[in-house]
């Protein structure tokens, strides 16, 4: 399966912290290397692309906090 560099970084972060919620700002700074920017749209775009490529319900949103992978 083909993943973009941002998708790979996002998955690496989540898989390095299985069953733990990773906050939005930590995701954004890890994947994009920036802080203090509105990251909501960028993260949603990556999640939408990944959900098309990954098994259902692998990526979970923790409302108001971030995302996690539960295995």
C-alpha positions in Angstrom: 0.0 0.0 0.0 1.3 3.5 -0.8 1.5 6.0 2.0 2.5 9.6 1.8 5.3 10.7 4.1 2.8 12.5 6.4 0.6 9.4 6.6 3.7 7.3 7.5 4.7 9.8 10.2 1.2 9.9 11.6 1.0 6.0 11.7 4.5 5.7 13.2 3.5 8.0 16.0 0.3 6.2 16.8 1.8 2.7 16.5 4.7 3.8 18.8 2.0 4.6 21.4 -0.6 1.8 20.9 -3.7 2.1 23.1 -2.7 5.6 24.1 -4.4 8.8 23.0 -2.0 11.2 21.2 -3.1 14.8 21.5 -3.7 16.9 18.4 -0.9 19.3 19.1 1.6 16.5 19.5 0.4 14.9 16.3 0.8 18.2 14.4 4.2 19.0 15.7 5.5 15.5 15.0 4.1 15.2 11.5 4.4 18.8 10.3 7.1 20.1 12.7 5.2 23.2 13.5 3.3 24.6 16.4 0.7 27.4 17.0 -1.1 26.8 13.7 -4.7 25.7 13.2 -4.0 22.0 12.7 -7.5 20.6 12.8 -8.1 20.5 9.0 -4.7 19.0 8.2 -5.1 16.2 10.7 -8.6 15.4 9.5 -7.4 15.2 6.0 -4.6 12.7 6.9 -7.1 10.6 8.9 -9.6 10.6 6.1 -7.0 9.3 3.6 -5.7 6.7 6.0 -9.2 5.4 6.8 -9.6 4.5 3.2 -6.4 2.5 3.3 -6.6 0.8 6.7 -9.0 -1.7 8.2 -12.2 -0.3 9.6 -12.1 1.1 13.2 -8.3 0.9 13.5 -8.0 4.7 13.9 -10.1 6.0 16.7 -10.9 9.6 17.5 -11.0 10.6 21.2 -13.3 13.6 21.1 -11.6 16.8 22.0 -8.2 15.2 22.7 -6.7 13.4 19.7 -6.4 10.0 18.0 -5.3 6.5 19.0 -4.9 3.0 17.6 -6.3 0.2 19.7 -5.1 -3.3 19.0 
